[in-house]
Amino acid sequence: MRKIVHIDMDAFYASVEQRDRPELIGRPTVVAWKGPRSVVCAASYEARRFGIRSAMPAMRAARLCPHAEFIPPDFKRYKAVSRQVQAIYRRYTDQIEPLSLDEAYLDVTEQRGGLATATEVAEAIRSAIREELALTASAGVAPNKFIAKIASDWRKPDGLFVVPPHRVDAFLEPLPVAKIPGVGRVTQGKLEALGIQTAGDLRRSDVPVLHQQLGQYAERLLQLAWGQDDSPVRTERRRKSLSAEDTFSDDRPLSELEPDIRRLAQKVWQQAEREQYRSRTVLLKLKTRAFVTLTRQQTLVAPPPSLEAFTQSVLALRHRVDLPATTLYRLVGVGFQQLMQPAPAVSQPSLFDPCGSTNQVP
């Protein structure tokens, strides 16, 4: 039986800004570049009361809360604080799986802090974060990663929720299916059409019908509904993709995007070279003026041997875009998919920056 703690920093980027700029405390604070194409990186809880959420267009956030303070993101500072948080984790365990700068799983089945329970470890970590870093974190404690992650969101912000083994069934029975990882709007709609609204409903569902509607995902969904998740905390997470993208200040036709594709291809190639990644699968991503996202990818016979070969393979994917030539695009992205394992000497890649060019981390 594992003892898993999921730690999630509360409104991390916004909280760091409020901590370092006391005049922002208690005021709606939005971390985002101002501009017609910018998106919200983080919103303080004061801003969230106005309906502002991460990934929302910054212009919409400004309309929802005109008096909000907009702060340009400083990822160098956020990463430095994240390292301080992880140093606190390491006082209790080396079994740490970071999901992003502000979120991580910890396996404390065997921990070195001398505490009796996983709950005490979670409390000690939250206390250290509050006293040493003047920030707050929420935590979930459970027998597996799936339940721990859900639990950490149960009493946000600055909360702790524990689901001991003997309470797993009671916790999951009324759990809305929307809380289960992987259940998006489309899947939720399919489940509701079958009369399934909770994990308990899933347990009692018609399994063949569920498989017919959801395919292979049905089996995983049923396992989670019964609280079954054997995935370990992975201290080394292999990157599966590497990409970079840009949002334009003005919409552009596909015929004008070659300079941008070349620039992004160079950025991706240089990072792949630096971290010693190789891949045969290249990717082109586009987002239209109407916010329709499309991707085109191709798996080559062998990894591109040079930057120019990589660039040409991405440029060739433009011919597989079947939208009218008059279509205007607001974003273009370039990347590698299905990366091959880097050499052992390469250190763990940096966690992704969710608001600018994207280095995707699984």
N, C-alpha and C positions, 0 to 999 in steps of 0.2 A: 504494500500500500504506500503510494507516494504521498508526500506532503508538499503541495505546490502553492506558492505565493505569486500572485500577479499584482505588480505595482504599476499604477498609472498616475503620473504627475497631473495635478489639476491645472487646466488651462495654461500649460507650461510656458509657452513663449510670452503670453500676456502677463502671466504671474511674474516672470523674470523682469519684464519691463516695469511692472508696478513696484516690485521690490527695489529696483535700482533707481526709480524715479518716484519718490514718495508723493509727489503732487498728483500722481495718477491713481493713488489708492482710493477705492470707492467710486471711481469714475469709469464709465464705459470705455474700455480700451480695446482697440482693434489693431492687430499686427498685420499690416499689409502695405504694399506700395500704393500710393494714390495714383490713379490713372484709369482710363476707360477699360483697360484689359486686365487689370490686376485682380487677384482673388484674395480672399481672407485666409491668412495662415493660421491665425488663432484669435479667439475673442474671449475677453474676460467674462466672468459670470454676470457682471453688471451689464455688459453688452448683450449677452445671450438672452436677457429678459426682453429685449426688443426684437428677438427672432433672428439675431445674427449668428451664423454658423460658419465653421471652417469650410473652405472651398467655394463659398458664396462669392459672386462678383462684388468687388469692393464698392462699385457704384451703387449697387443695391443696398449694401450695408449702410452706406452714407445716407440713403433715402430713409431707411428704417430708423436710423438714429443720427440725425444731423449734428448733434452735439458730441458725438463720440470722438475720442482722441485716436487718430490714425498714426501708428508708429511703424516706420520702415523696419523690416526684420533684420536682425543681426545674428546670423547663424553661427558665426565664429564664437560669439559669446554663449549662445545656447548650447553649443557642443561642449564648451568648457564646463558649463554647469552640469551637463549630462555626465561628464566624466567624474565630477565630484559625487554625483548621486550613485554612480556605479561603484565608486570607492567605498561608499557606505554599504552597498550590497555585499562587497567582498569581505567585509568583516564577519559575515555569517556563512557564506558559501561561495565556491567557485563555479557552481552549476547555475550559470546565468545565461539566459537567452534574450538579448535585447531585440525588441521589435521595431523600435524607433528611438529617437532621442529621449522620449518621455515615457517609455513603456517597456516592461521586461517581465519575463517569467523567471522565478527562482525555485529550484528544487532544494528544499531544506529538510529532506528526509534524514540526511546526516549533515548537521551543521556544526560549526565550530564556535558558536557564540556562547555555549554553555547554558542556553535557555531550554526549557522543558518542552515547549510546544511550538508548532508553526505559527500559532496565533501570537505568541509572545515575540517571535522573530519579526512578524509583520508590524507589531506595535513598536518594537525597538527601532526598526528602520524608519517608520513614519515619524517617530519622535526625533531621531537624529536629523532627518531632513528638515524638520520644522526648526529645531534649535540651532543647527549649524549652518543651514542654507537659507533660513527664513522663507521657506516654501512649504506647500502642503502636497500630500500625495494620498490617493485612495488605494486601498488594497483589498484583494479577495483571497481567501484561503480555502482550499478544497483538495480533494484527493487526486484531481487531474487538471490539466491546463484549460480544458473547455469550460468547466464549471468555475474555476478560479477567475477566468477572464470576465465571465458574466457577473460574478459576485463583486468584483472590484468596482463595477458601475452601479451597484445597488444603493450605495449611500454616499454618492458623490455630491458635493466635494468634501474632501478631508474626512472620509469615512472608512470604516473597516467592516467587512461582512464575511462571516465564516460559515461554510457549509461542511460540517463534519460528515464522515461516511454514513452514519446512521440517519442523516437528514437529507441525503441526496434525492431520494424518491419524492419526499414531500416538497422539496424545493422545485423539482422539475415538473411535477404534475400540472401546476397552473401556469407554467412559464409560457408566455406568448411565443409562437414560432418565429416571429420577427426578431427575437433575441438570439436565435441560433445562428452561429456564423455560417455564411453562405446562403442564407435565406434573404434574398433581395425582394424587390417589389413583384417581379414576375413570378418567382417561386411562391411567394406568399399568396399571390392571387390564385395560383393553381391549387394550393392547399386549402384556401378558404372556399374555393368552388367545390371541394370535396368535404366541406364541413369541418375542416381541421384548423383550429385556432390556437391550440396549446400543445405542449409536448405530450401531455396526457392523451389528447385526441390522437396524436401520432401513434402512440403505443397501441391504441385500440383500432387503428385504421386497417382497411383492407389492403394487405401487402401487395398482391398482384396489381391492383388498381394504382397503388402508389408507384410501383415500378413502371407501369405503363405511362404515367404522367411525368415522372421525373427521371426515368432511366437509371443509370448507375448511381446517381447521387442519392437515390431513395435509400439504399443500404446504409450509407454513411449517416443520413438523416435519422434513420431508425436507431442506429447505434448511439447517436448523441441524445436522442429522446430518452434512452434508457441510461444515460449518464456514462456511457462507455467511451473512453478516450485513452488509449495506451501510448499516445505520442510522447516521447521523452523531451525533456528540456535540452535543447541542442546548443552547446556552448560555442560551436563553430557552425555558422549558417552559410551554406554555399550560395553565392549569388547566381541567380538563374538568368538574369538579363541585365543589360547595360544600355542606357539610352540618354538622349538629351533632346530637349524640345524648346521651342520659343513661341510665344504669343506675339503677334504683330500689333503695331499701333494702328495699322490700317489693313483692311481685308485685301487679299491679293489673289489673282488667278494662278492656277498651277503652273502655267507657262513662265511665270516670273520667279519661281521658287528655287531654281537651281543654285544661285549664290548662297541661299540660306541652308539648303541641303548640304552643300559642300562644306560650309563652315561648321555645321553640327556634326557632320561625318568626321571631320578632323578632330573635333573635341572628343567624340566617342572613341575614335581610333587611338588617340594619344592616351586616354585612360586605360583602354584595353591593353596597350603595350606596357604601360607603367605597372599594371597589376598582373600582367602575364596571362591574360585571358585570350581564348581563341573560340571561334564559333563559325559554323557553316550557315547559320540562319540569320538573314538580314531583314530589317524591318523599316517600313515607312509608315508614319502616322500622320493623319490630317484631321483637322476639325473645321467644318464649314462655318460660314457666317451664321447659319441657323443652329449651331452647336451640335451638328451631327458628326460623330466621330467615326472614321473608317481607318482600318489598318490593312496594309498589304505586306506580305512577307514571302520570302523564298529561301529554301534550303539548297545551298550550293553543293557541288560535288566535293569541294574541299574549302577550308577557311580561306578568305581572301589573303593573298600574299603581300599586299601593299595597301596603303591608304587609297591610292587611285583606284585599285581594283574594288575595294570596299565601296568607295563613292560611286563608281559606275554601276555597281550592282543595285545600290539604293536608287539611283536616278532611273534605272531601267524599270523599277516598280511603278513609276508614274504612268506607264502605258497600261497598267492593270487597274487604273482608276476609271471607272465607267460613268462618272458624272459628266454633265455637259461642260464644255470648255469654258463656258461663261461663269461657272461656279466660283465663288470667292471663298477663300480660306482665311481663318483667323489664327491658325496654329499649324506648325509642322514639327514633326519629331523624327529622329533617326536612331536606330539602335541595332544591337545584337540580341538574339534570343538563344536559349538553350546553350549557355556558356559551358565550355569545358573547364574541368577542375584546374585552378591555377597551381603553379608550382608550390611546394610546401613552404618555401621561404617567404612567400608573400603574406603579409599580415592581413587580418580581417579588413575588408573594404569599409570605407566610411558609410555611415547610415545616410539615407537619402534626404535631400532637401525638398520638402513637399511643395514649395511655392515657386521655385525657379526651374532651372534645367533639372530633369529628373534622372537620377541614377537609381534604377529600380532595384529594390531589395525584396526578395520573396518574403 
